[in-house]
């Protein structure tokens, strides 16, 4: 429905501002720009955030966790990356499941328990399985075309047959891109809820992700992320907005309110999903290099009670 609303907005505004020819030209240009991004965005985003690829030797526990979650989700094994950043966060990228990558920050791996990390990575794999990269690319194409139509109106005066007149044209030039952005962000929020639900099914324990979201929200508010601040256009990709701790589901938020997400996960758990999870993440007897080697970690004050697991 949201995509249909975006398309209708584009077609109506396009005809009034640029006529049929202007509408087609703007769509073609926006599609070309976003097609390039679709094929290259994964490499660009990983490079922006200085992600380093890891394997079973360099990060054995983390890599094997993602491998098992991918098997649960019936997905090909994605490439696995770690970002040297103290802010707890994670994202998925890639144009399709066969070319997917998942990345987690060192802050996430250090602050969360293995069960909570599993909930987060299951969420990211849900984005891959749901083809959310493709959905957001289509949305970005239409939103970009609407912005271009507004620019056409500014430089070329718009369609002379437009019944709105000059005042209406100027108003539409301002309102149209904002309306497109609102719909685009609404689509982003719906995809987060969908990934939360499917992620809970992939790992089998909704409260693992619920507990993780509470900790991530606290970490994002306290810890600055310079790479994200330098590249704000990538903020919607993360499991939680790395730029600020958003408190409300307002129109301009790319992510749902954290408390709302936790409540939805609790409802899923109350519905019967979550009896210890489909997986367990016991530590190997011999210490290994990589995430979770060595001693355990304490939980920040005020974080949600984490579910019982191998270290409960």
N, C-alpha and C positions, 0 to 999 in steps of 0.2 A: 504493500500500500504506500509506503514511504517513497519507494522508487517510482511508483506510478505518479505520485504527487510531484516529485522532482521533474519527471519527464513532462507532465502537463504544464508545470511552471515554465520550463524551458521553451516549449512550443508556443505558449501564449505570449510570453514576453518577447520571444524571438521574432514573431510575426509583427508585433506592434512596434518594436524598435527598429529592426533591420529588414522587415519584409521576409519573404520566403528565401531569397538568395542570401541575405545576411545570416539567417538562421542556419542554413546549410553550411556556409563558410565557417561560421563560429564552431559548429559541431565538429567539422572535419579537422580544424586546427587543434581543438581541445583533445580530440580522440588521438591525433598523432602524438601530441605531447605526453599524454597519459599512457599510450602504448609503449613509448620509450621507457617511461617510469616502470611500467608493469614488468618489462623484461630485465631491467637493470636496478630496480629499487632495492632488492635484497642486498646486493653487493654495496650499493651506495650507503644504505643505512648501517650495515655492519662496519663499514669503514668509518663512518661519521662517529660511531661510538667506540672505536678502537677495540672491536671484539676480536678475540683470538680463538681459532678453532682448536678443539680438544678431541681426544680419542680415548680409547679404553686404557691406554698406557698413561696418559697425562692426567686424566681425571676419571679413574675407574668407576667409583661409586656413582658419580653423577651421570656418566655416559651410560652405564648399565641401567640406571633408573629410567632414563629417557628411552632406552631400547625396549625395556619391558612395557612401558606405557604405550609406546608406538605399536607394540604387538597387541596390547589390549584394545587399542583403537583401530586395529587392522589397517595401519598406515605403513608406508615404507619408512625405513630409518632416516630421520632428517639429519642434517649436519648439526653439530652441537658446538656452541660458542660460549665462552665466558668473558665478561666485560669487567675489567679492573676498575670498579667504581664502588664506593662504600654505600651508596644509596640502594636499598633493596628494591629490585624491579626485574622485569623479564619481558620479552616480547618474542613473537614469531614472525617470520617473513618468508617470502618465496612465492612464485607465481602459481604453483600447484603442489600437491602432496609429493610429487616425484622430485621437486626442486626446492623443498622446504628447508628452513633452518630455524632452530630455536636458540635463544640466548638468555643467559641469566647473569646478573651482576654478582661480584664477589660479596657485596653486602647482603644479597638475598641468601647466598649459600652459607654465610657466616651467622646470620641472624636467625634463620629459620631451622626447625628440625627437619630431618629427612622426609618425614610424612608430610609436613607443610610444603616443602619444596616439590614433592610429588604432586600435591594438589595444584600448585602453580603451573608446573610443566604439563599436567593433564589439561589445564585450561588453555595453554598455548597450543597444544596439539589439537584441541577442539577447534581453534581458529583455523588450523590447517585443514582439518577434516571438513569443516563447513565452507571451505573456499572463501573465507572472509576477505582475503587479499583481492580476489577478483571482484567481489561485491563492492568493496571500497574503491577499487579502480574505476568501475562503472559510475559510481556516485561522483567521484572526483571529476570524471570526464564531463558529466552533465553540469556540475557546479562550475567547472572552469569555463564551459561554453556560455553559461549565463553571465559570468563576469565579463567575458569577451564581448557579448552583445551589448552590455552596458558601456563598454569602452567604445564600441562602434557608434553608439548613440552620441557619446561625448565628442568624438572626432568628426563624425560625418552628419550629425544632426538628426539621425534617426529616420524613420519612415514618414514621409510627408502626409500620408493618408492616415496617420495615427489619430484617432478621435480624442485622445487625452489632452492634446495641446502641449505647449512648452512646459507648463507647471507640472502636469502629469508625467511628462517625459523625465524631467529632472527628479521627481519623486521616485519614479520607477528605477532610475539609474542608481539611486541610493538603496532603495528597499529590496530590489530584486536579488542582488548578491547576498544581502543579509538573510533573506528568506531561504535562499539556497544553502547557505551555511548552517542555518538552524536545522533544516531537514537533514543535511549531511551529518551533523552531530547527533541528531536523533537516531539515525541509522547506526552510527558508531556505538551508541549506548545500547541499542537493542542487540547488537552482535556480542557485546560484553555479557549481557544476561544469558544469551544462548550458549556462549562458550562456558560460562559458569555451570550451567545445567549439564552440558555434555561432558565437561571436565570431571564433574562429580561422578558421572556414570563410568568414565574411563578408569578412574582410580578406585571407585567403589566406596568412597568415604567423603561426603560433602563437607564435613566439619574440618577436614584437613585444610581445604581451601578457605573456609570461613575463618579459621584461626590464622592462616597466613595473611589474609587480607587485613585483619586488624593490626598485625605487626607491620605490614608494608605501609599502611596508612600512617602509622606513627613515625616510621623511618623516613618516609618521603617528606613529612613536615619538618623534620629535624635536620635532614642531610641534603645539602645542595648538590645538584647534578650539573656541572658546567657544560658537559657535552650536550645534554638535553636543552639547556638554556641557549646554547649556540645554534641548535637545530630544532626549534619549536614545532616545525611541521611534522616531526616524527613522534610527537607526544601521544597521539591517539593510538599508536601501535603497542604501547606498554600496557601491562596489566593494570597499572594505576598511573594517573597523570604525574609525570616526573617533575612538572614545573611548579605545582602548588598543591596543597591539600584541599581539594574542593569539598565543600560541606553540603552543597545542595544539588539536586537534579535540575539545575536551571537550564534555560534554553541554549546557552553557549558552553555547556559542559560537554567534553568529549567522553567522559566516563560517568557511569551511574554513581550515586552516593554510596559510599562504602557500607554504611549501616543497612541500606536497602539491599545490597548484594548479600550481606551476611544473613539478613532475615530470610531472603529467598532460599539460601542454602540450608538454613535451619528447617524451612518448610519441606524441602526435599528429604532431609534426614528424618523428619517426623513422619514422612510418607512411607518410610520403610527401607530406604537406601542408606547403608552405612552401618554395617555390623562388624566393624573391624577392618573394613577395606578388602579389596581384591588382592592386595599386595602387602608384603612386609619388607622392611628395609633394614635387616640386621647388619651390624658391622662385621667385617671379616675379623678373624682372630688375630691375624698379623696386621700391624699398622701399614697403611698404604699412603702414597702421596695423593694429593688432590683434595677435593671437598670432603669435609667431615673426618679428616684424619685427626688423630689425637683426642684431646679431652672434649667433653661436651660443652655446651654454652648455656648461659642463664637467659631467662626470658625478661624482656623489659617490663617494668611495672605498668600495670593497667592493660596489658595485652589480654585478648580473650583466652579463656581456659583451653589449652590444647587437648585434643582427644588422646586417649590412651593408645600407645603403640609399643614397638619394641623397646623404646627408652622411657616409657611412661612410669 
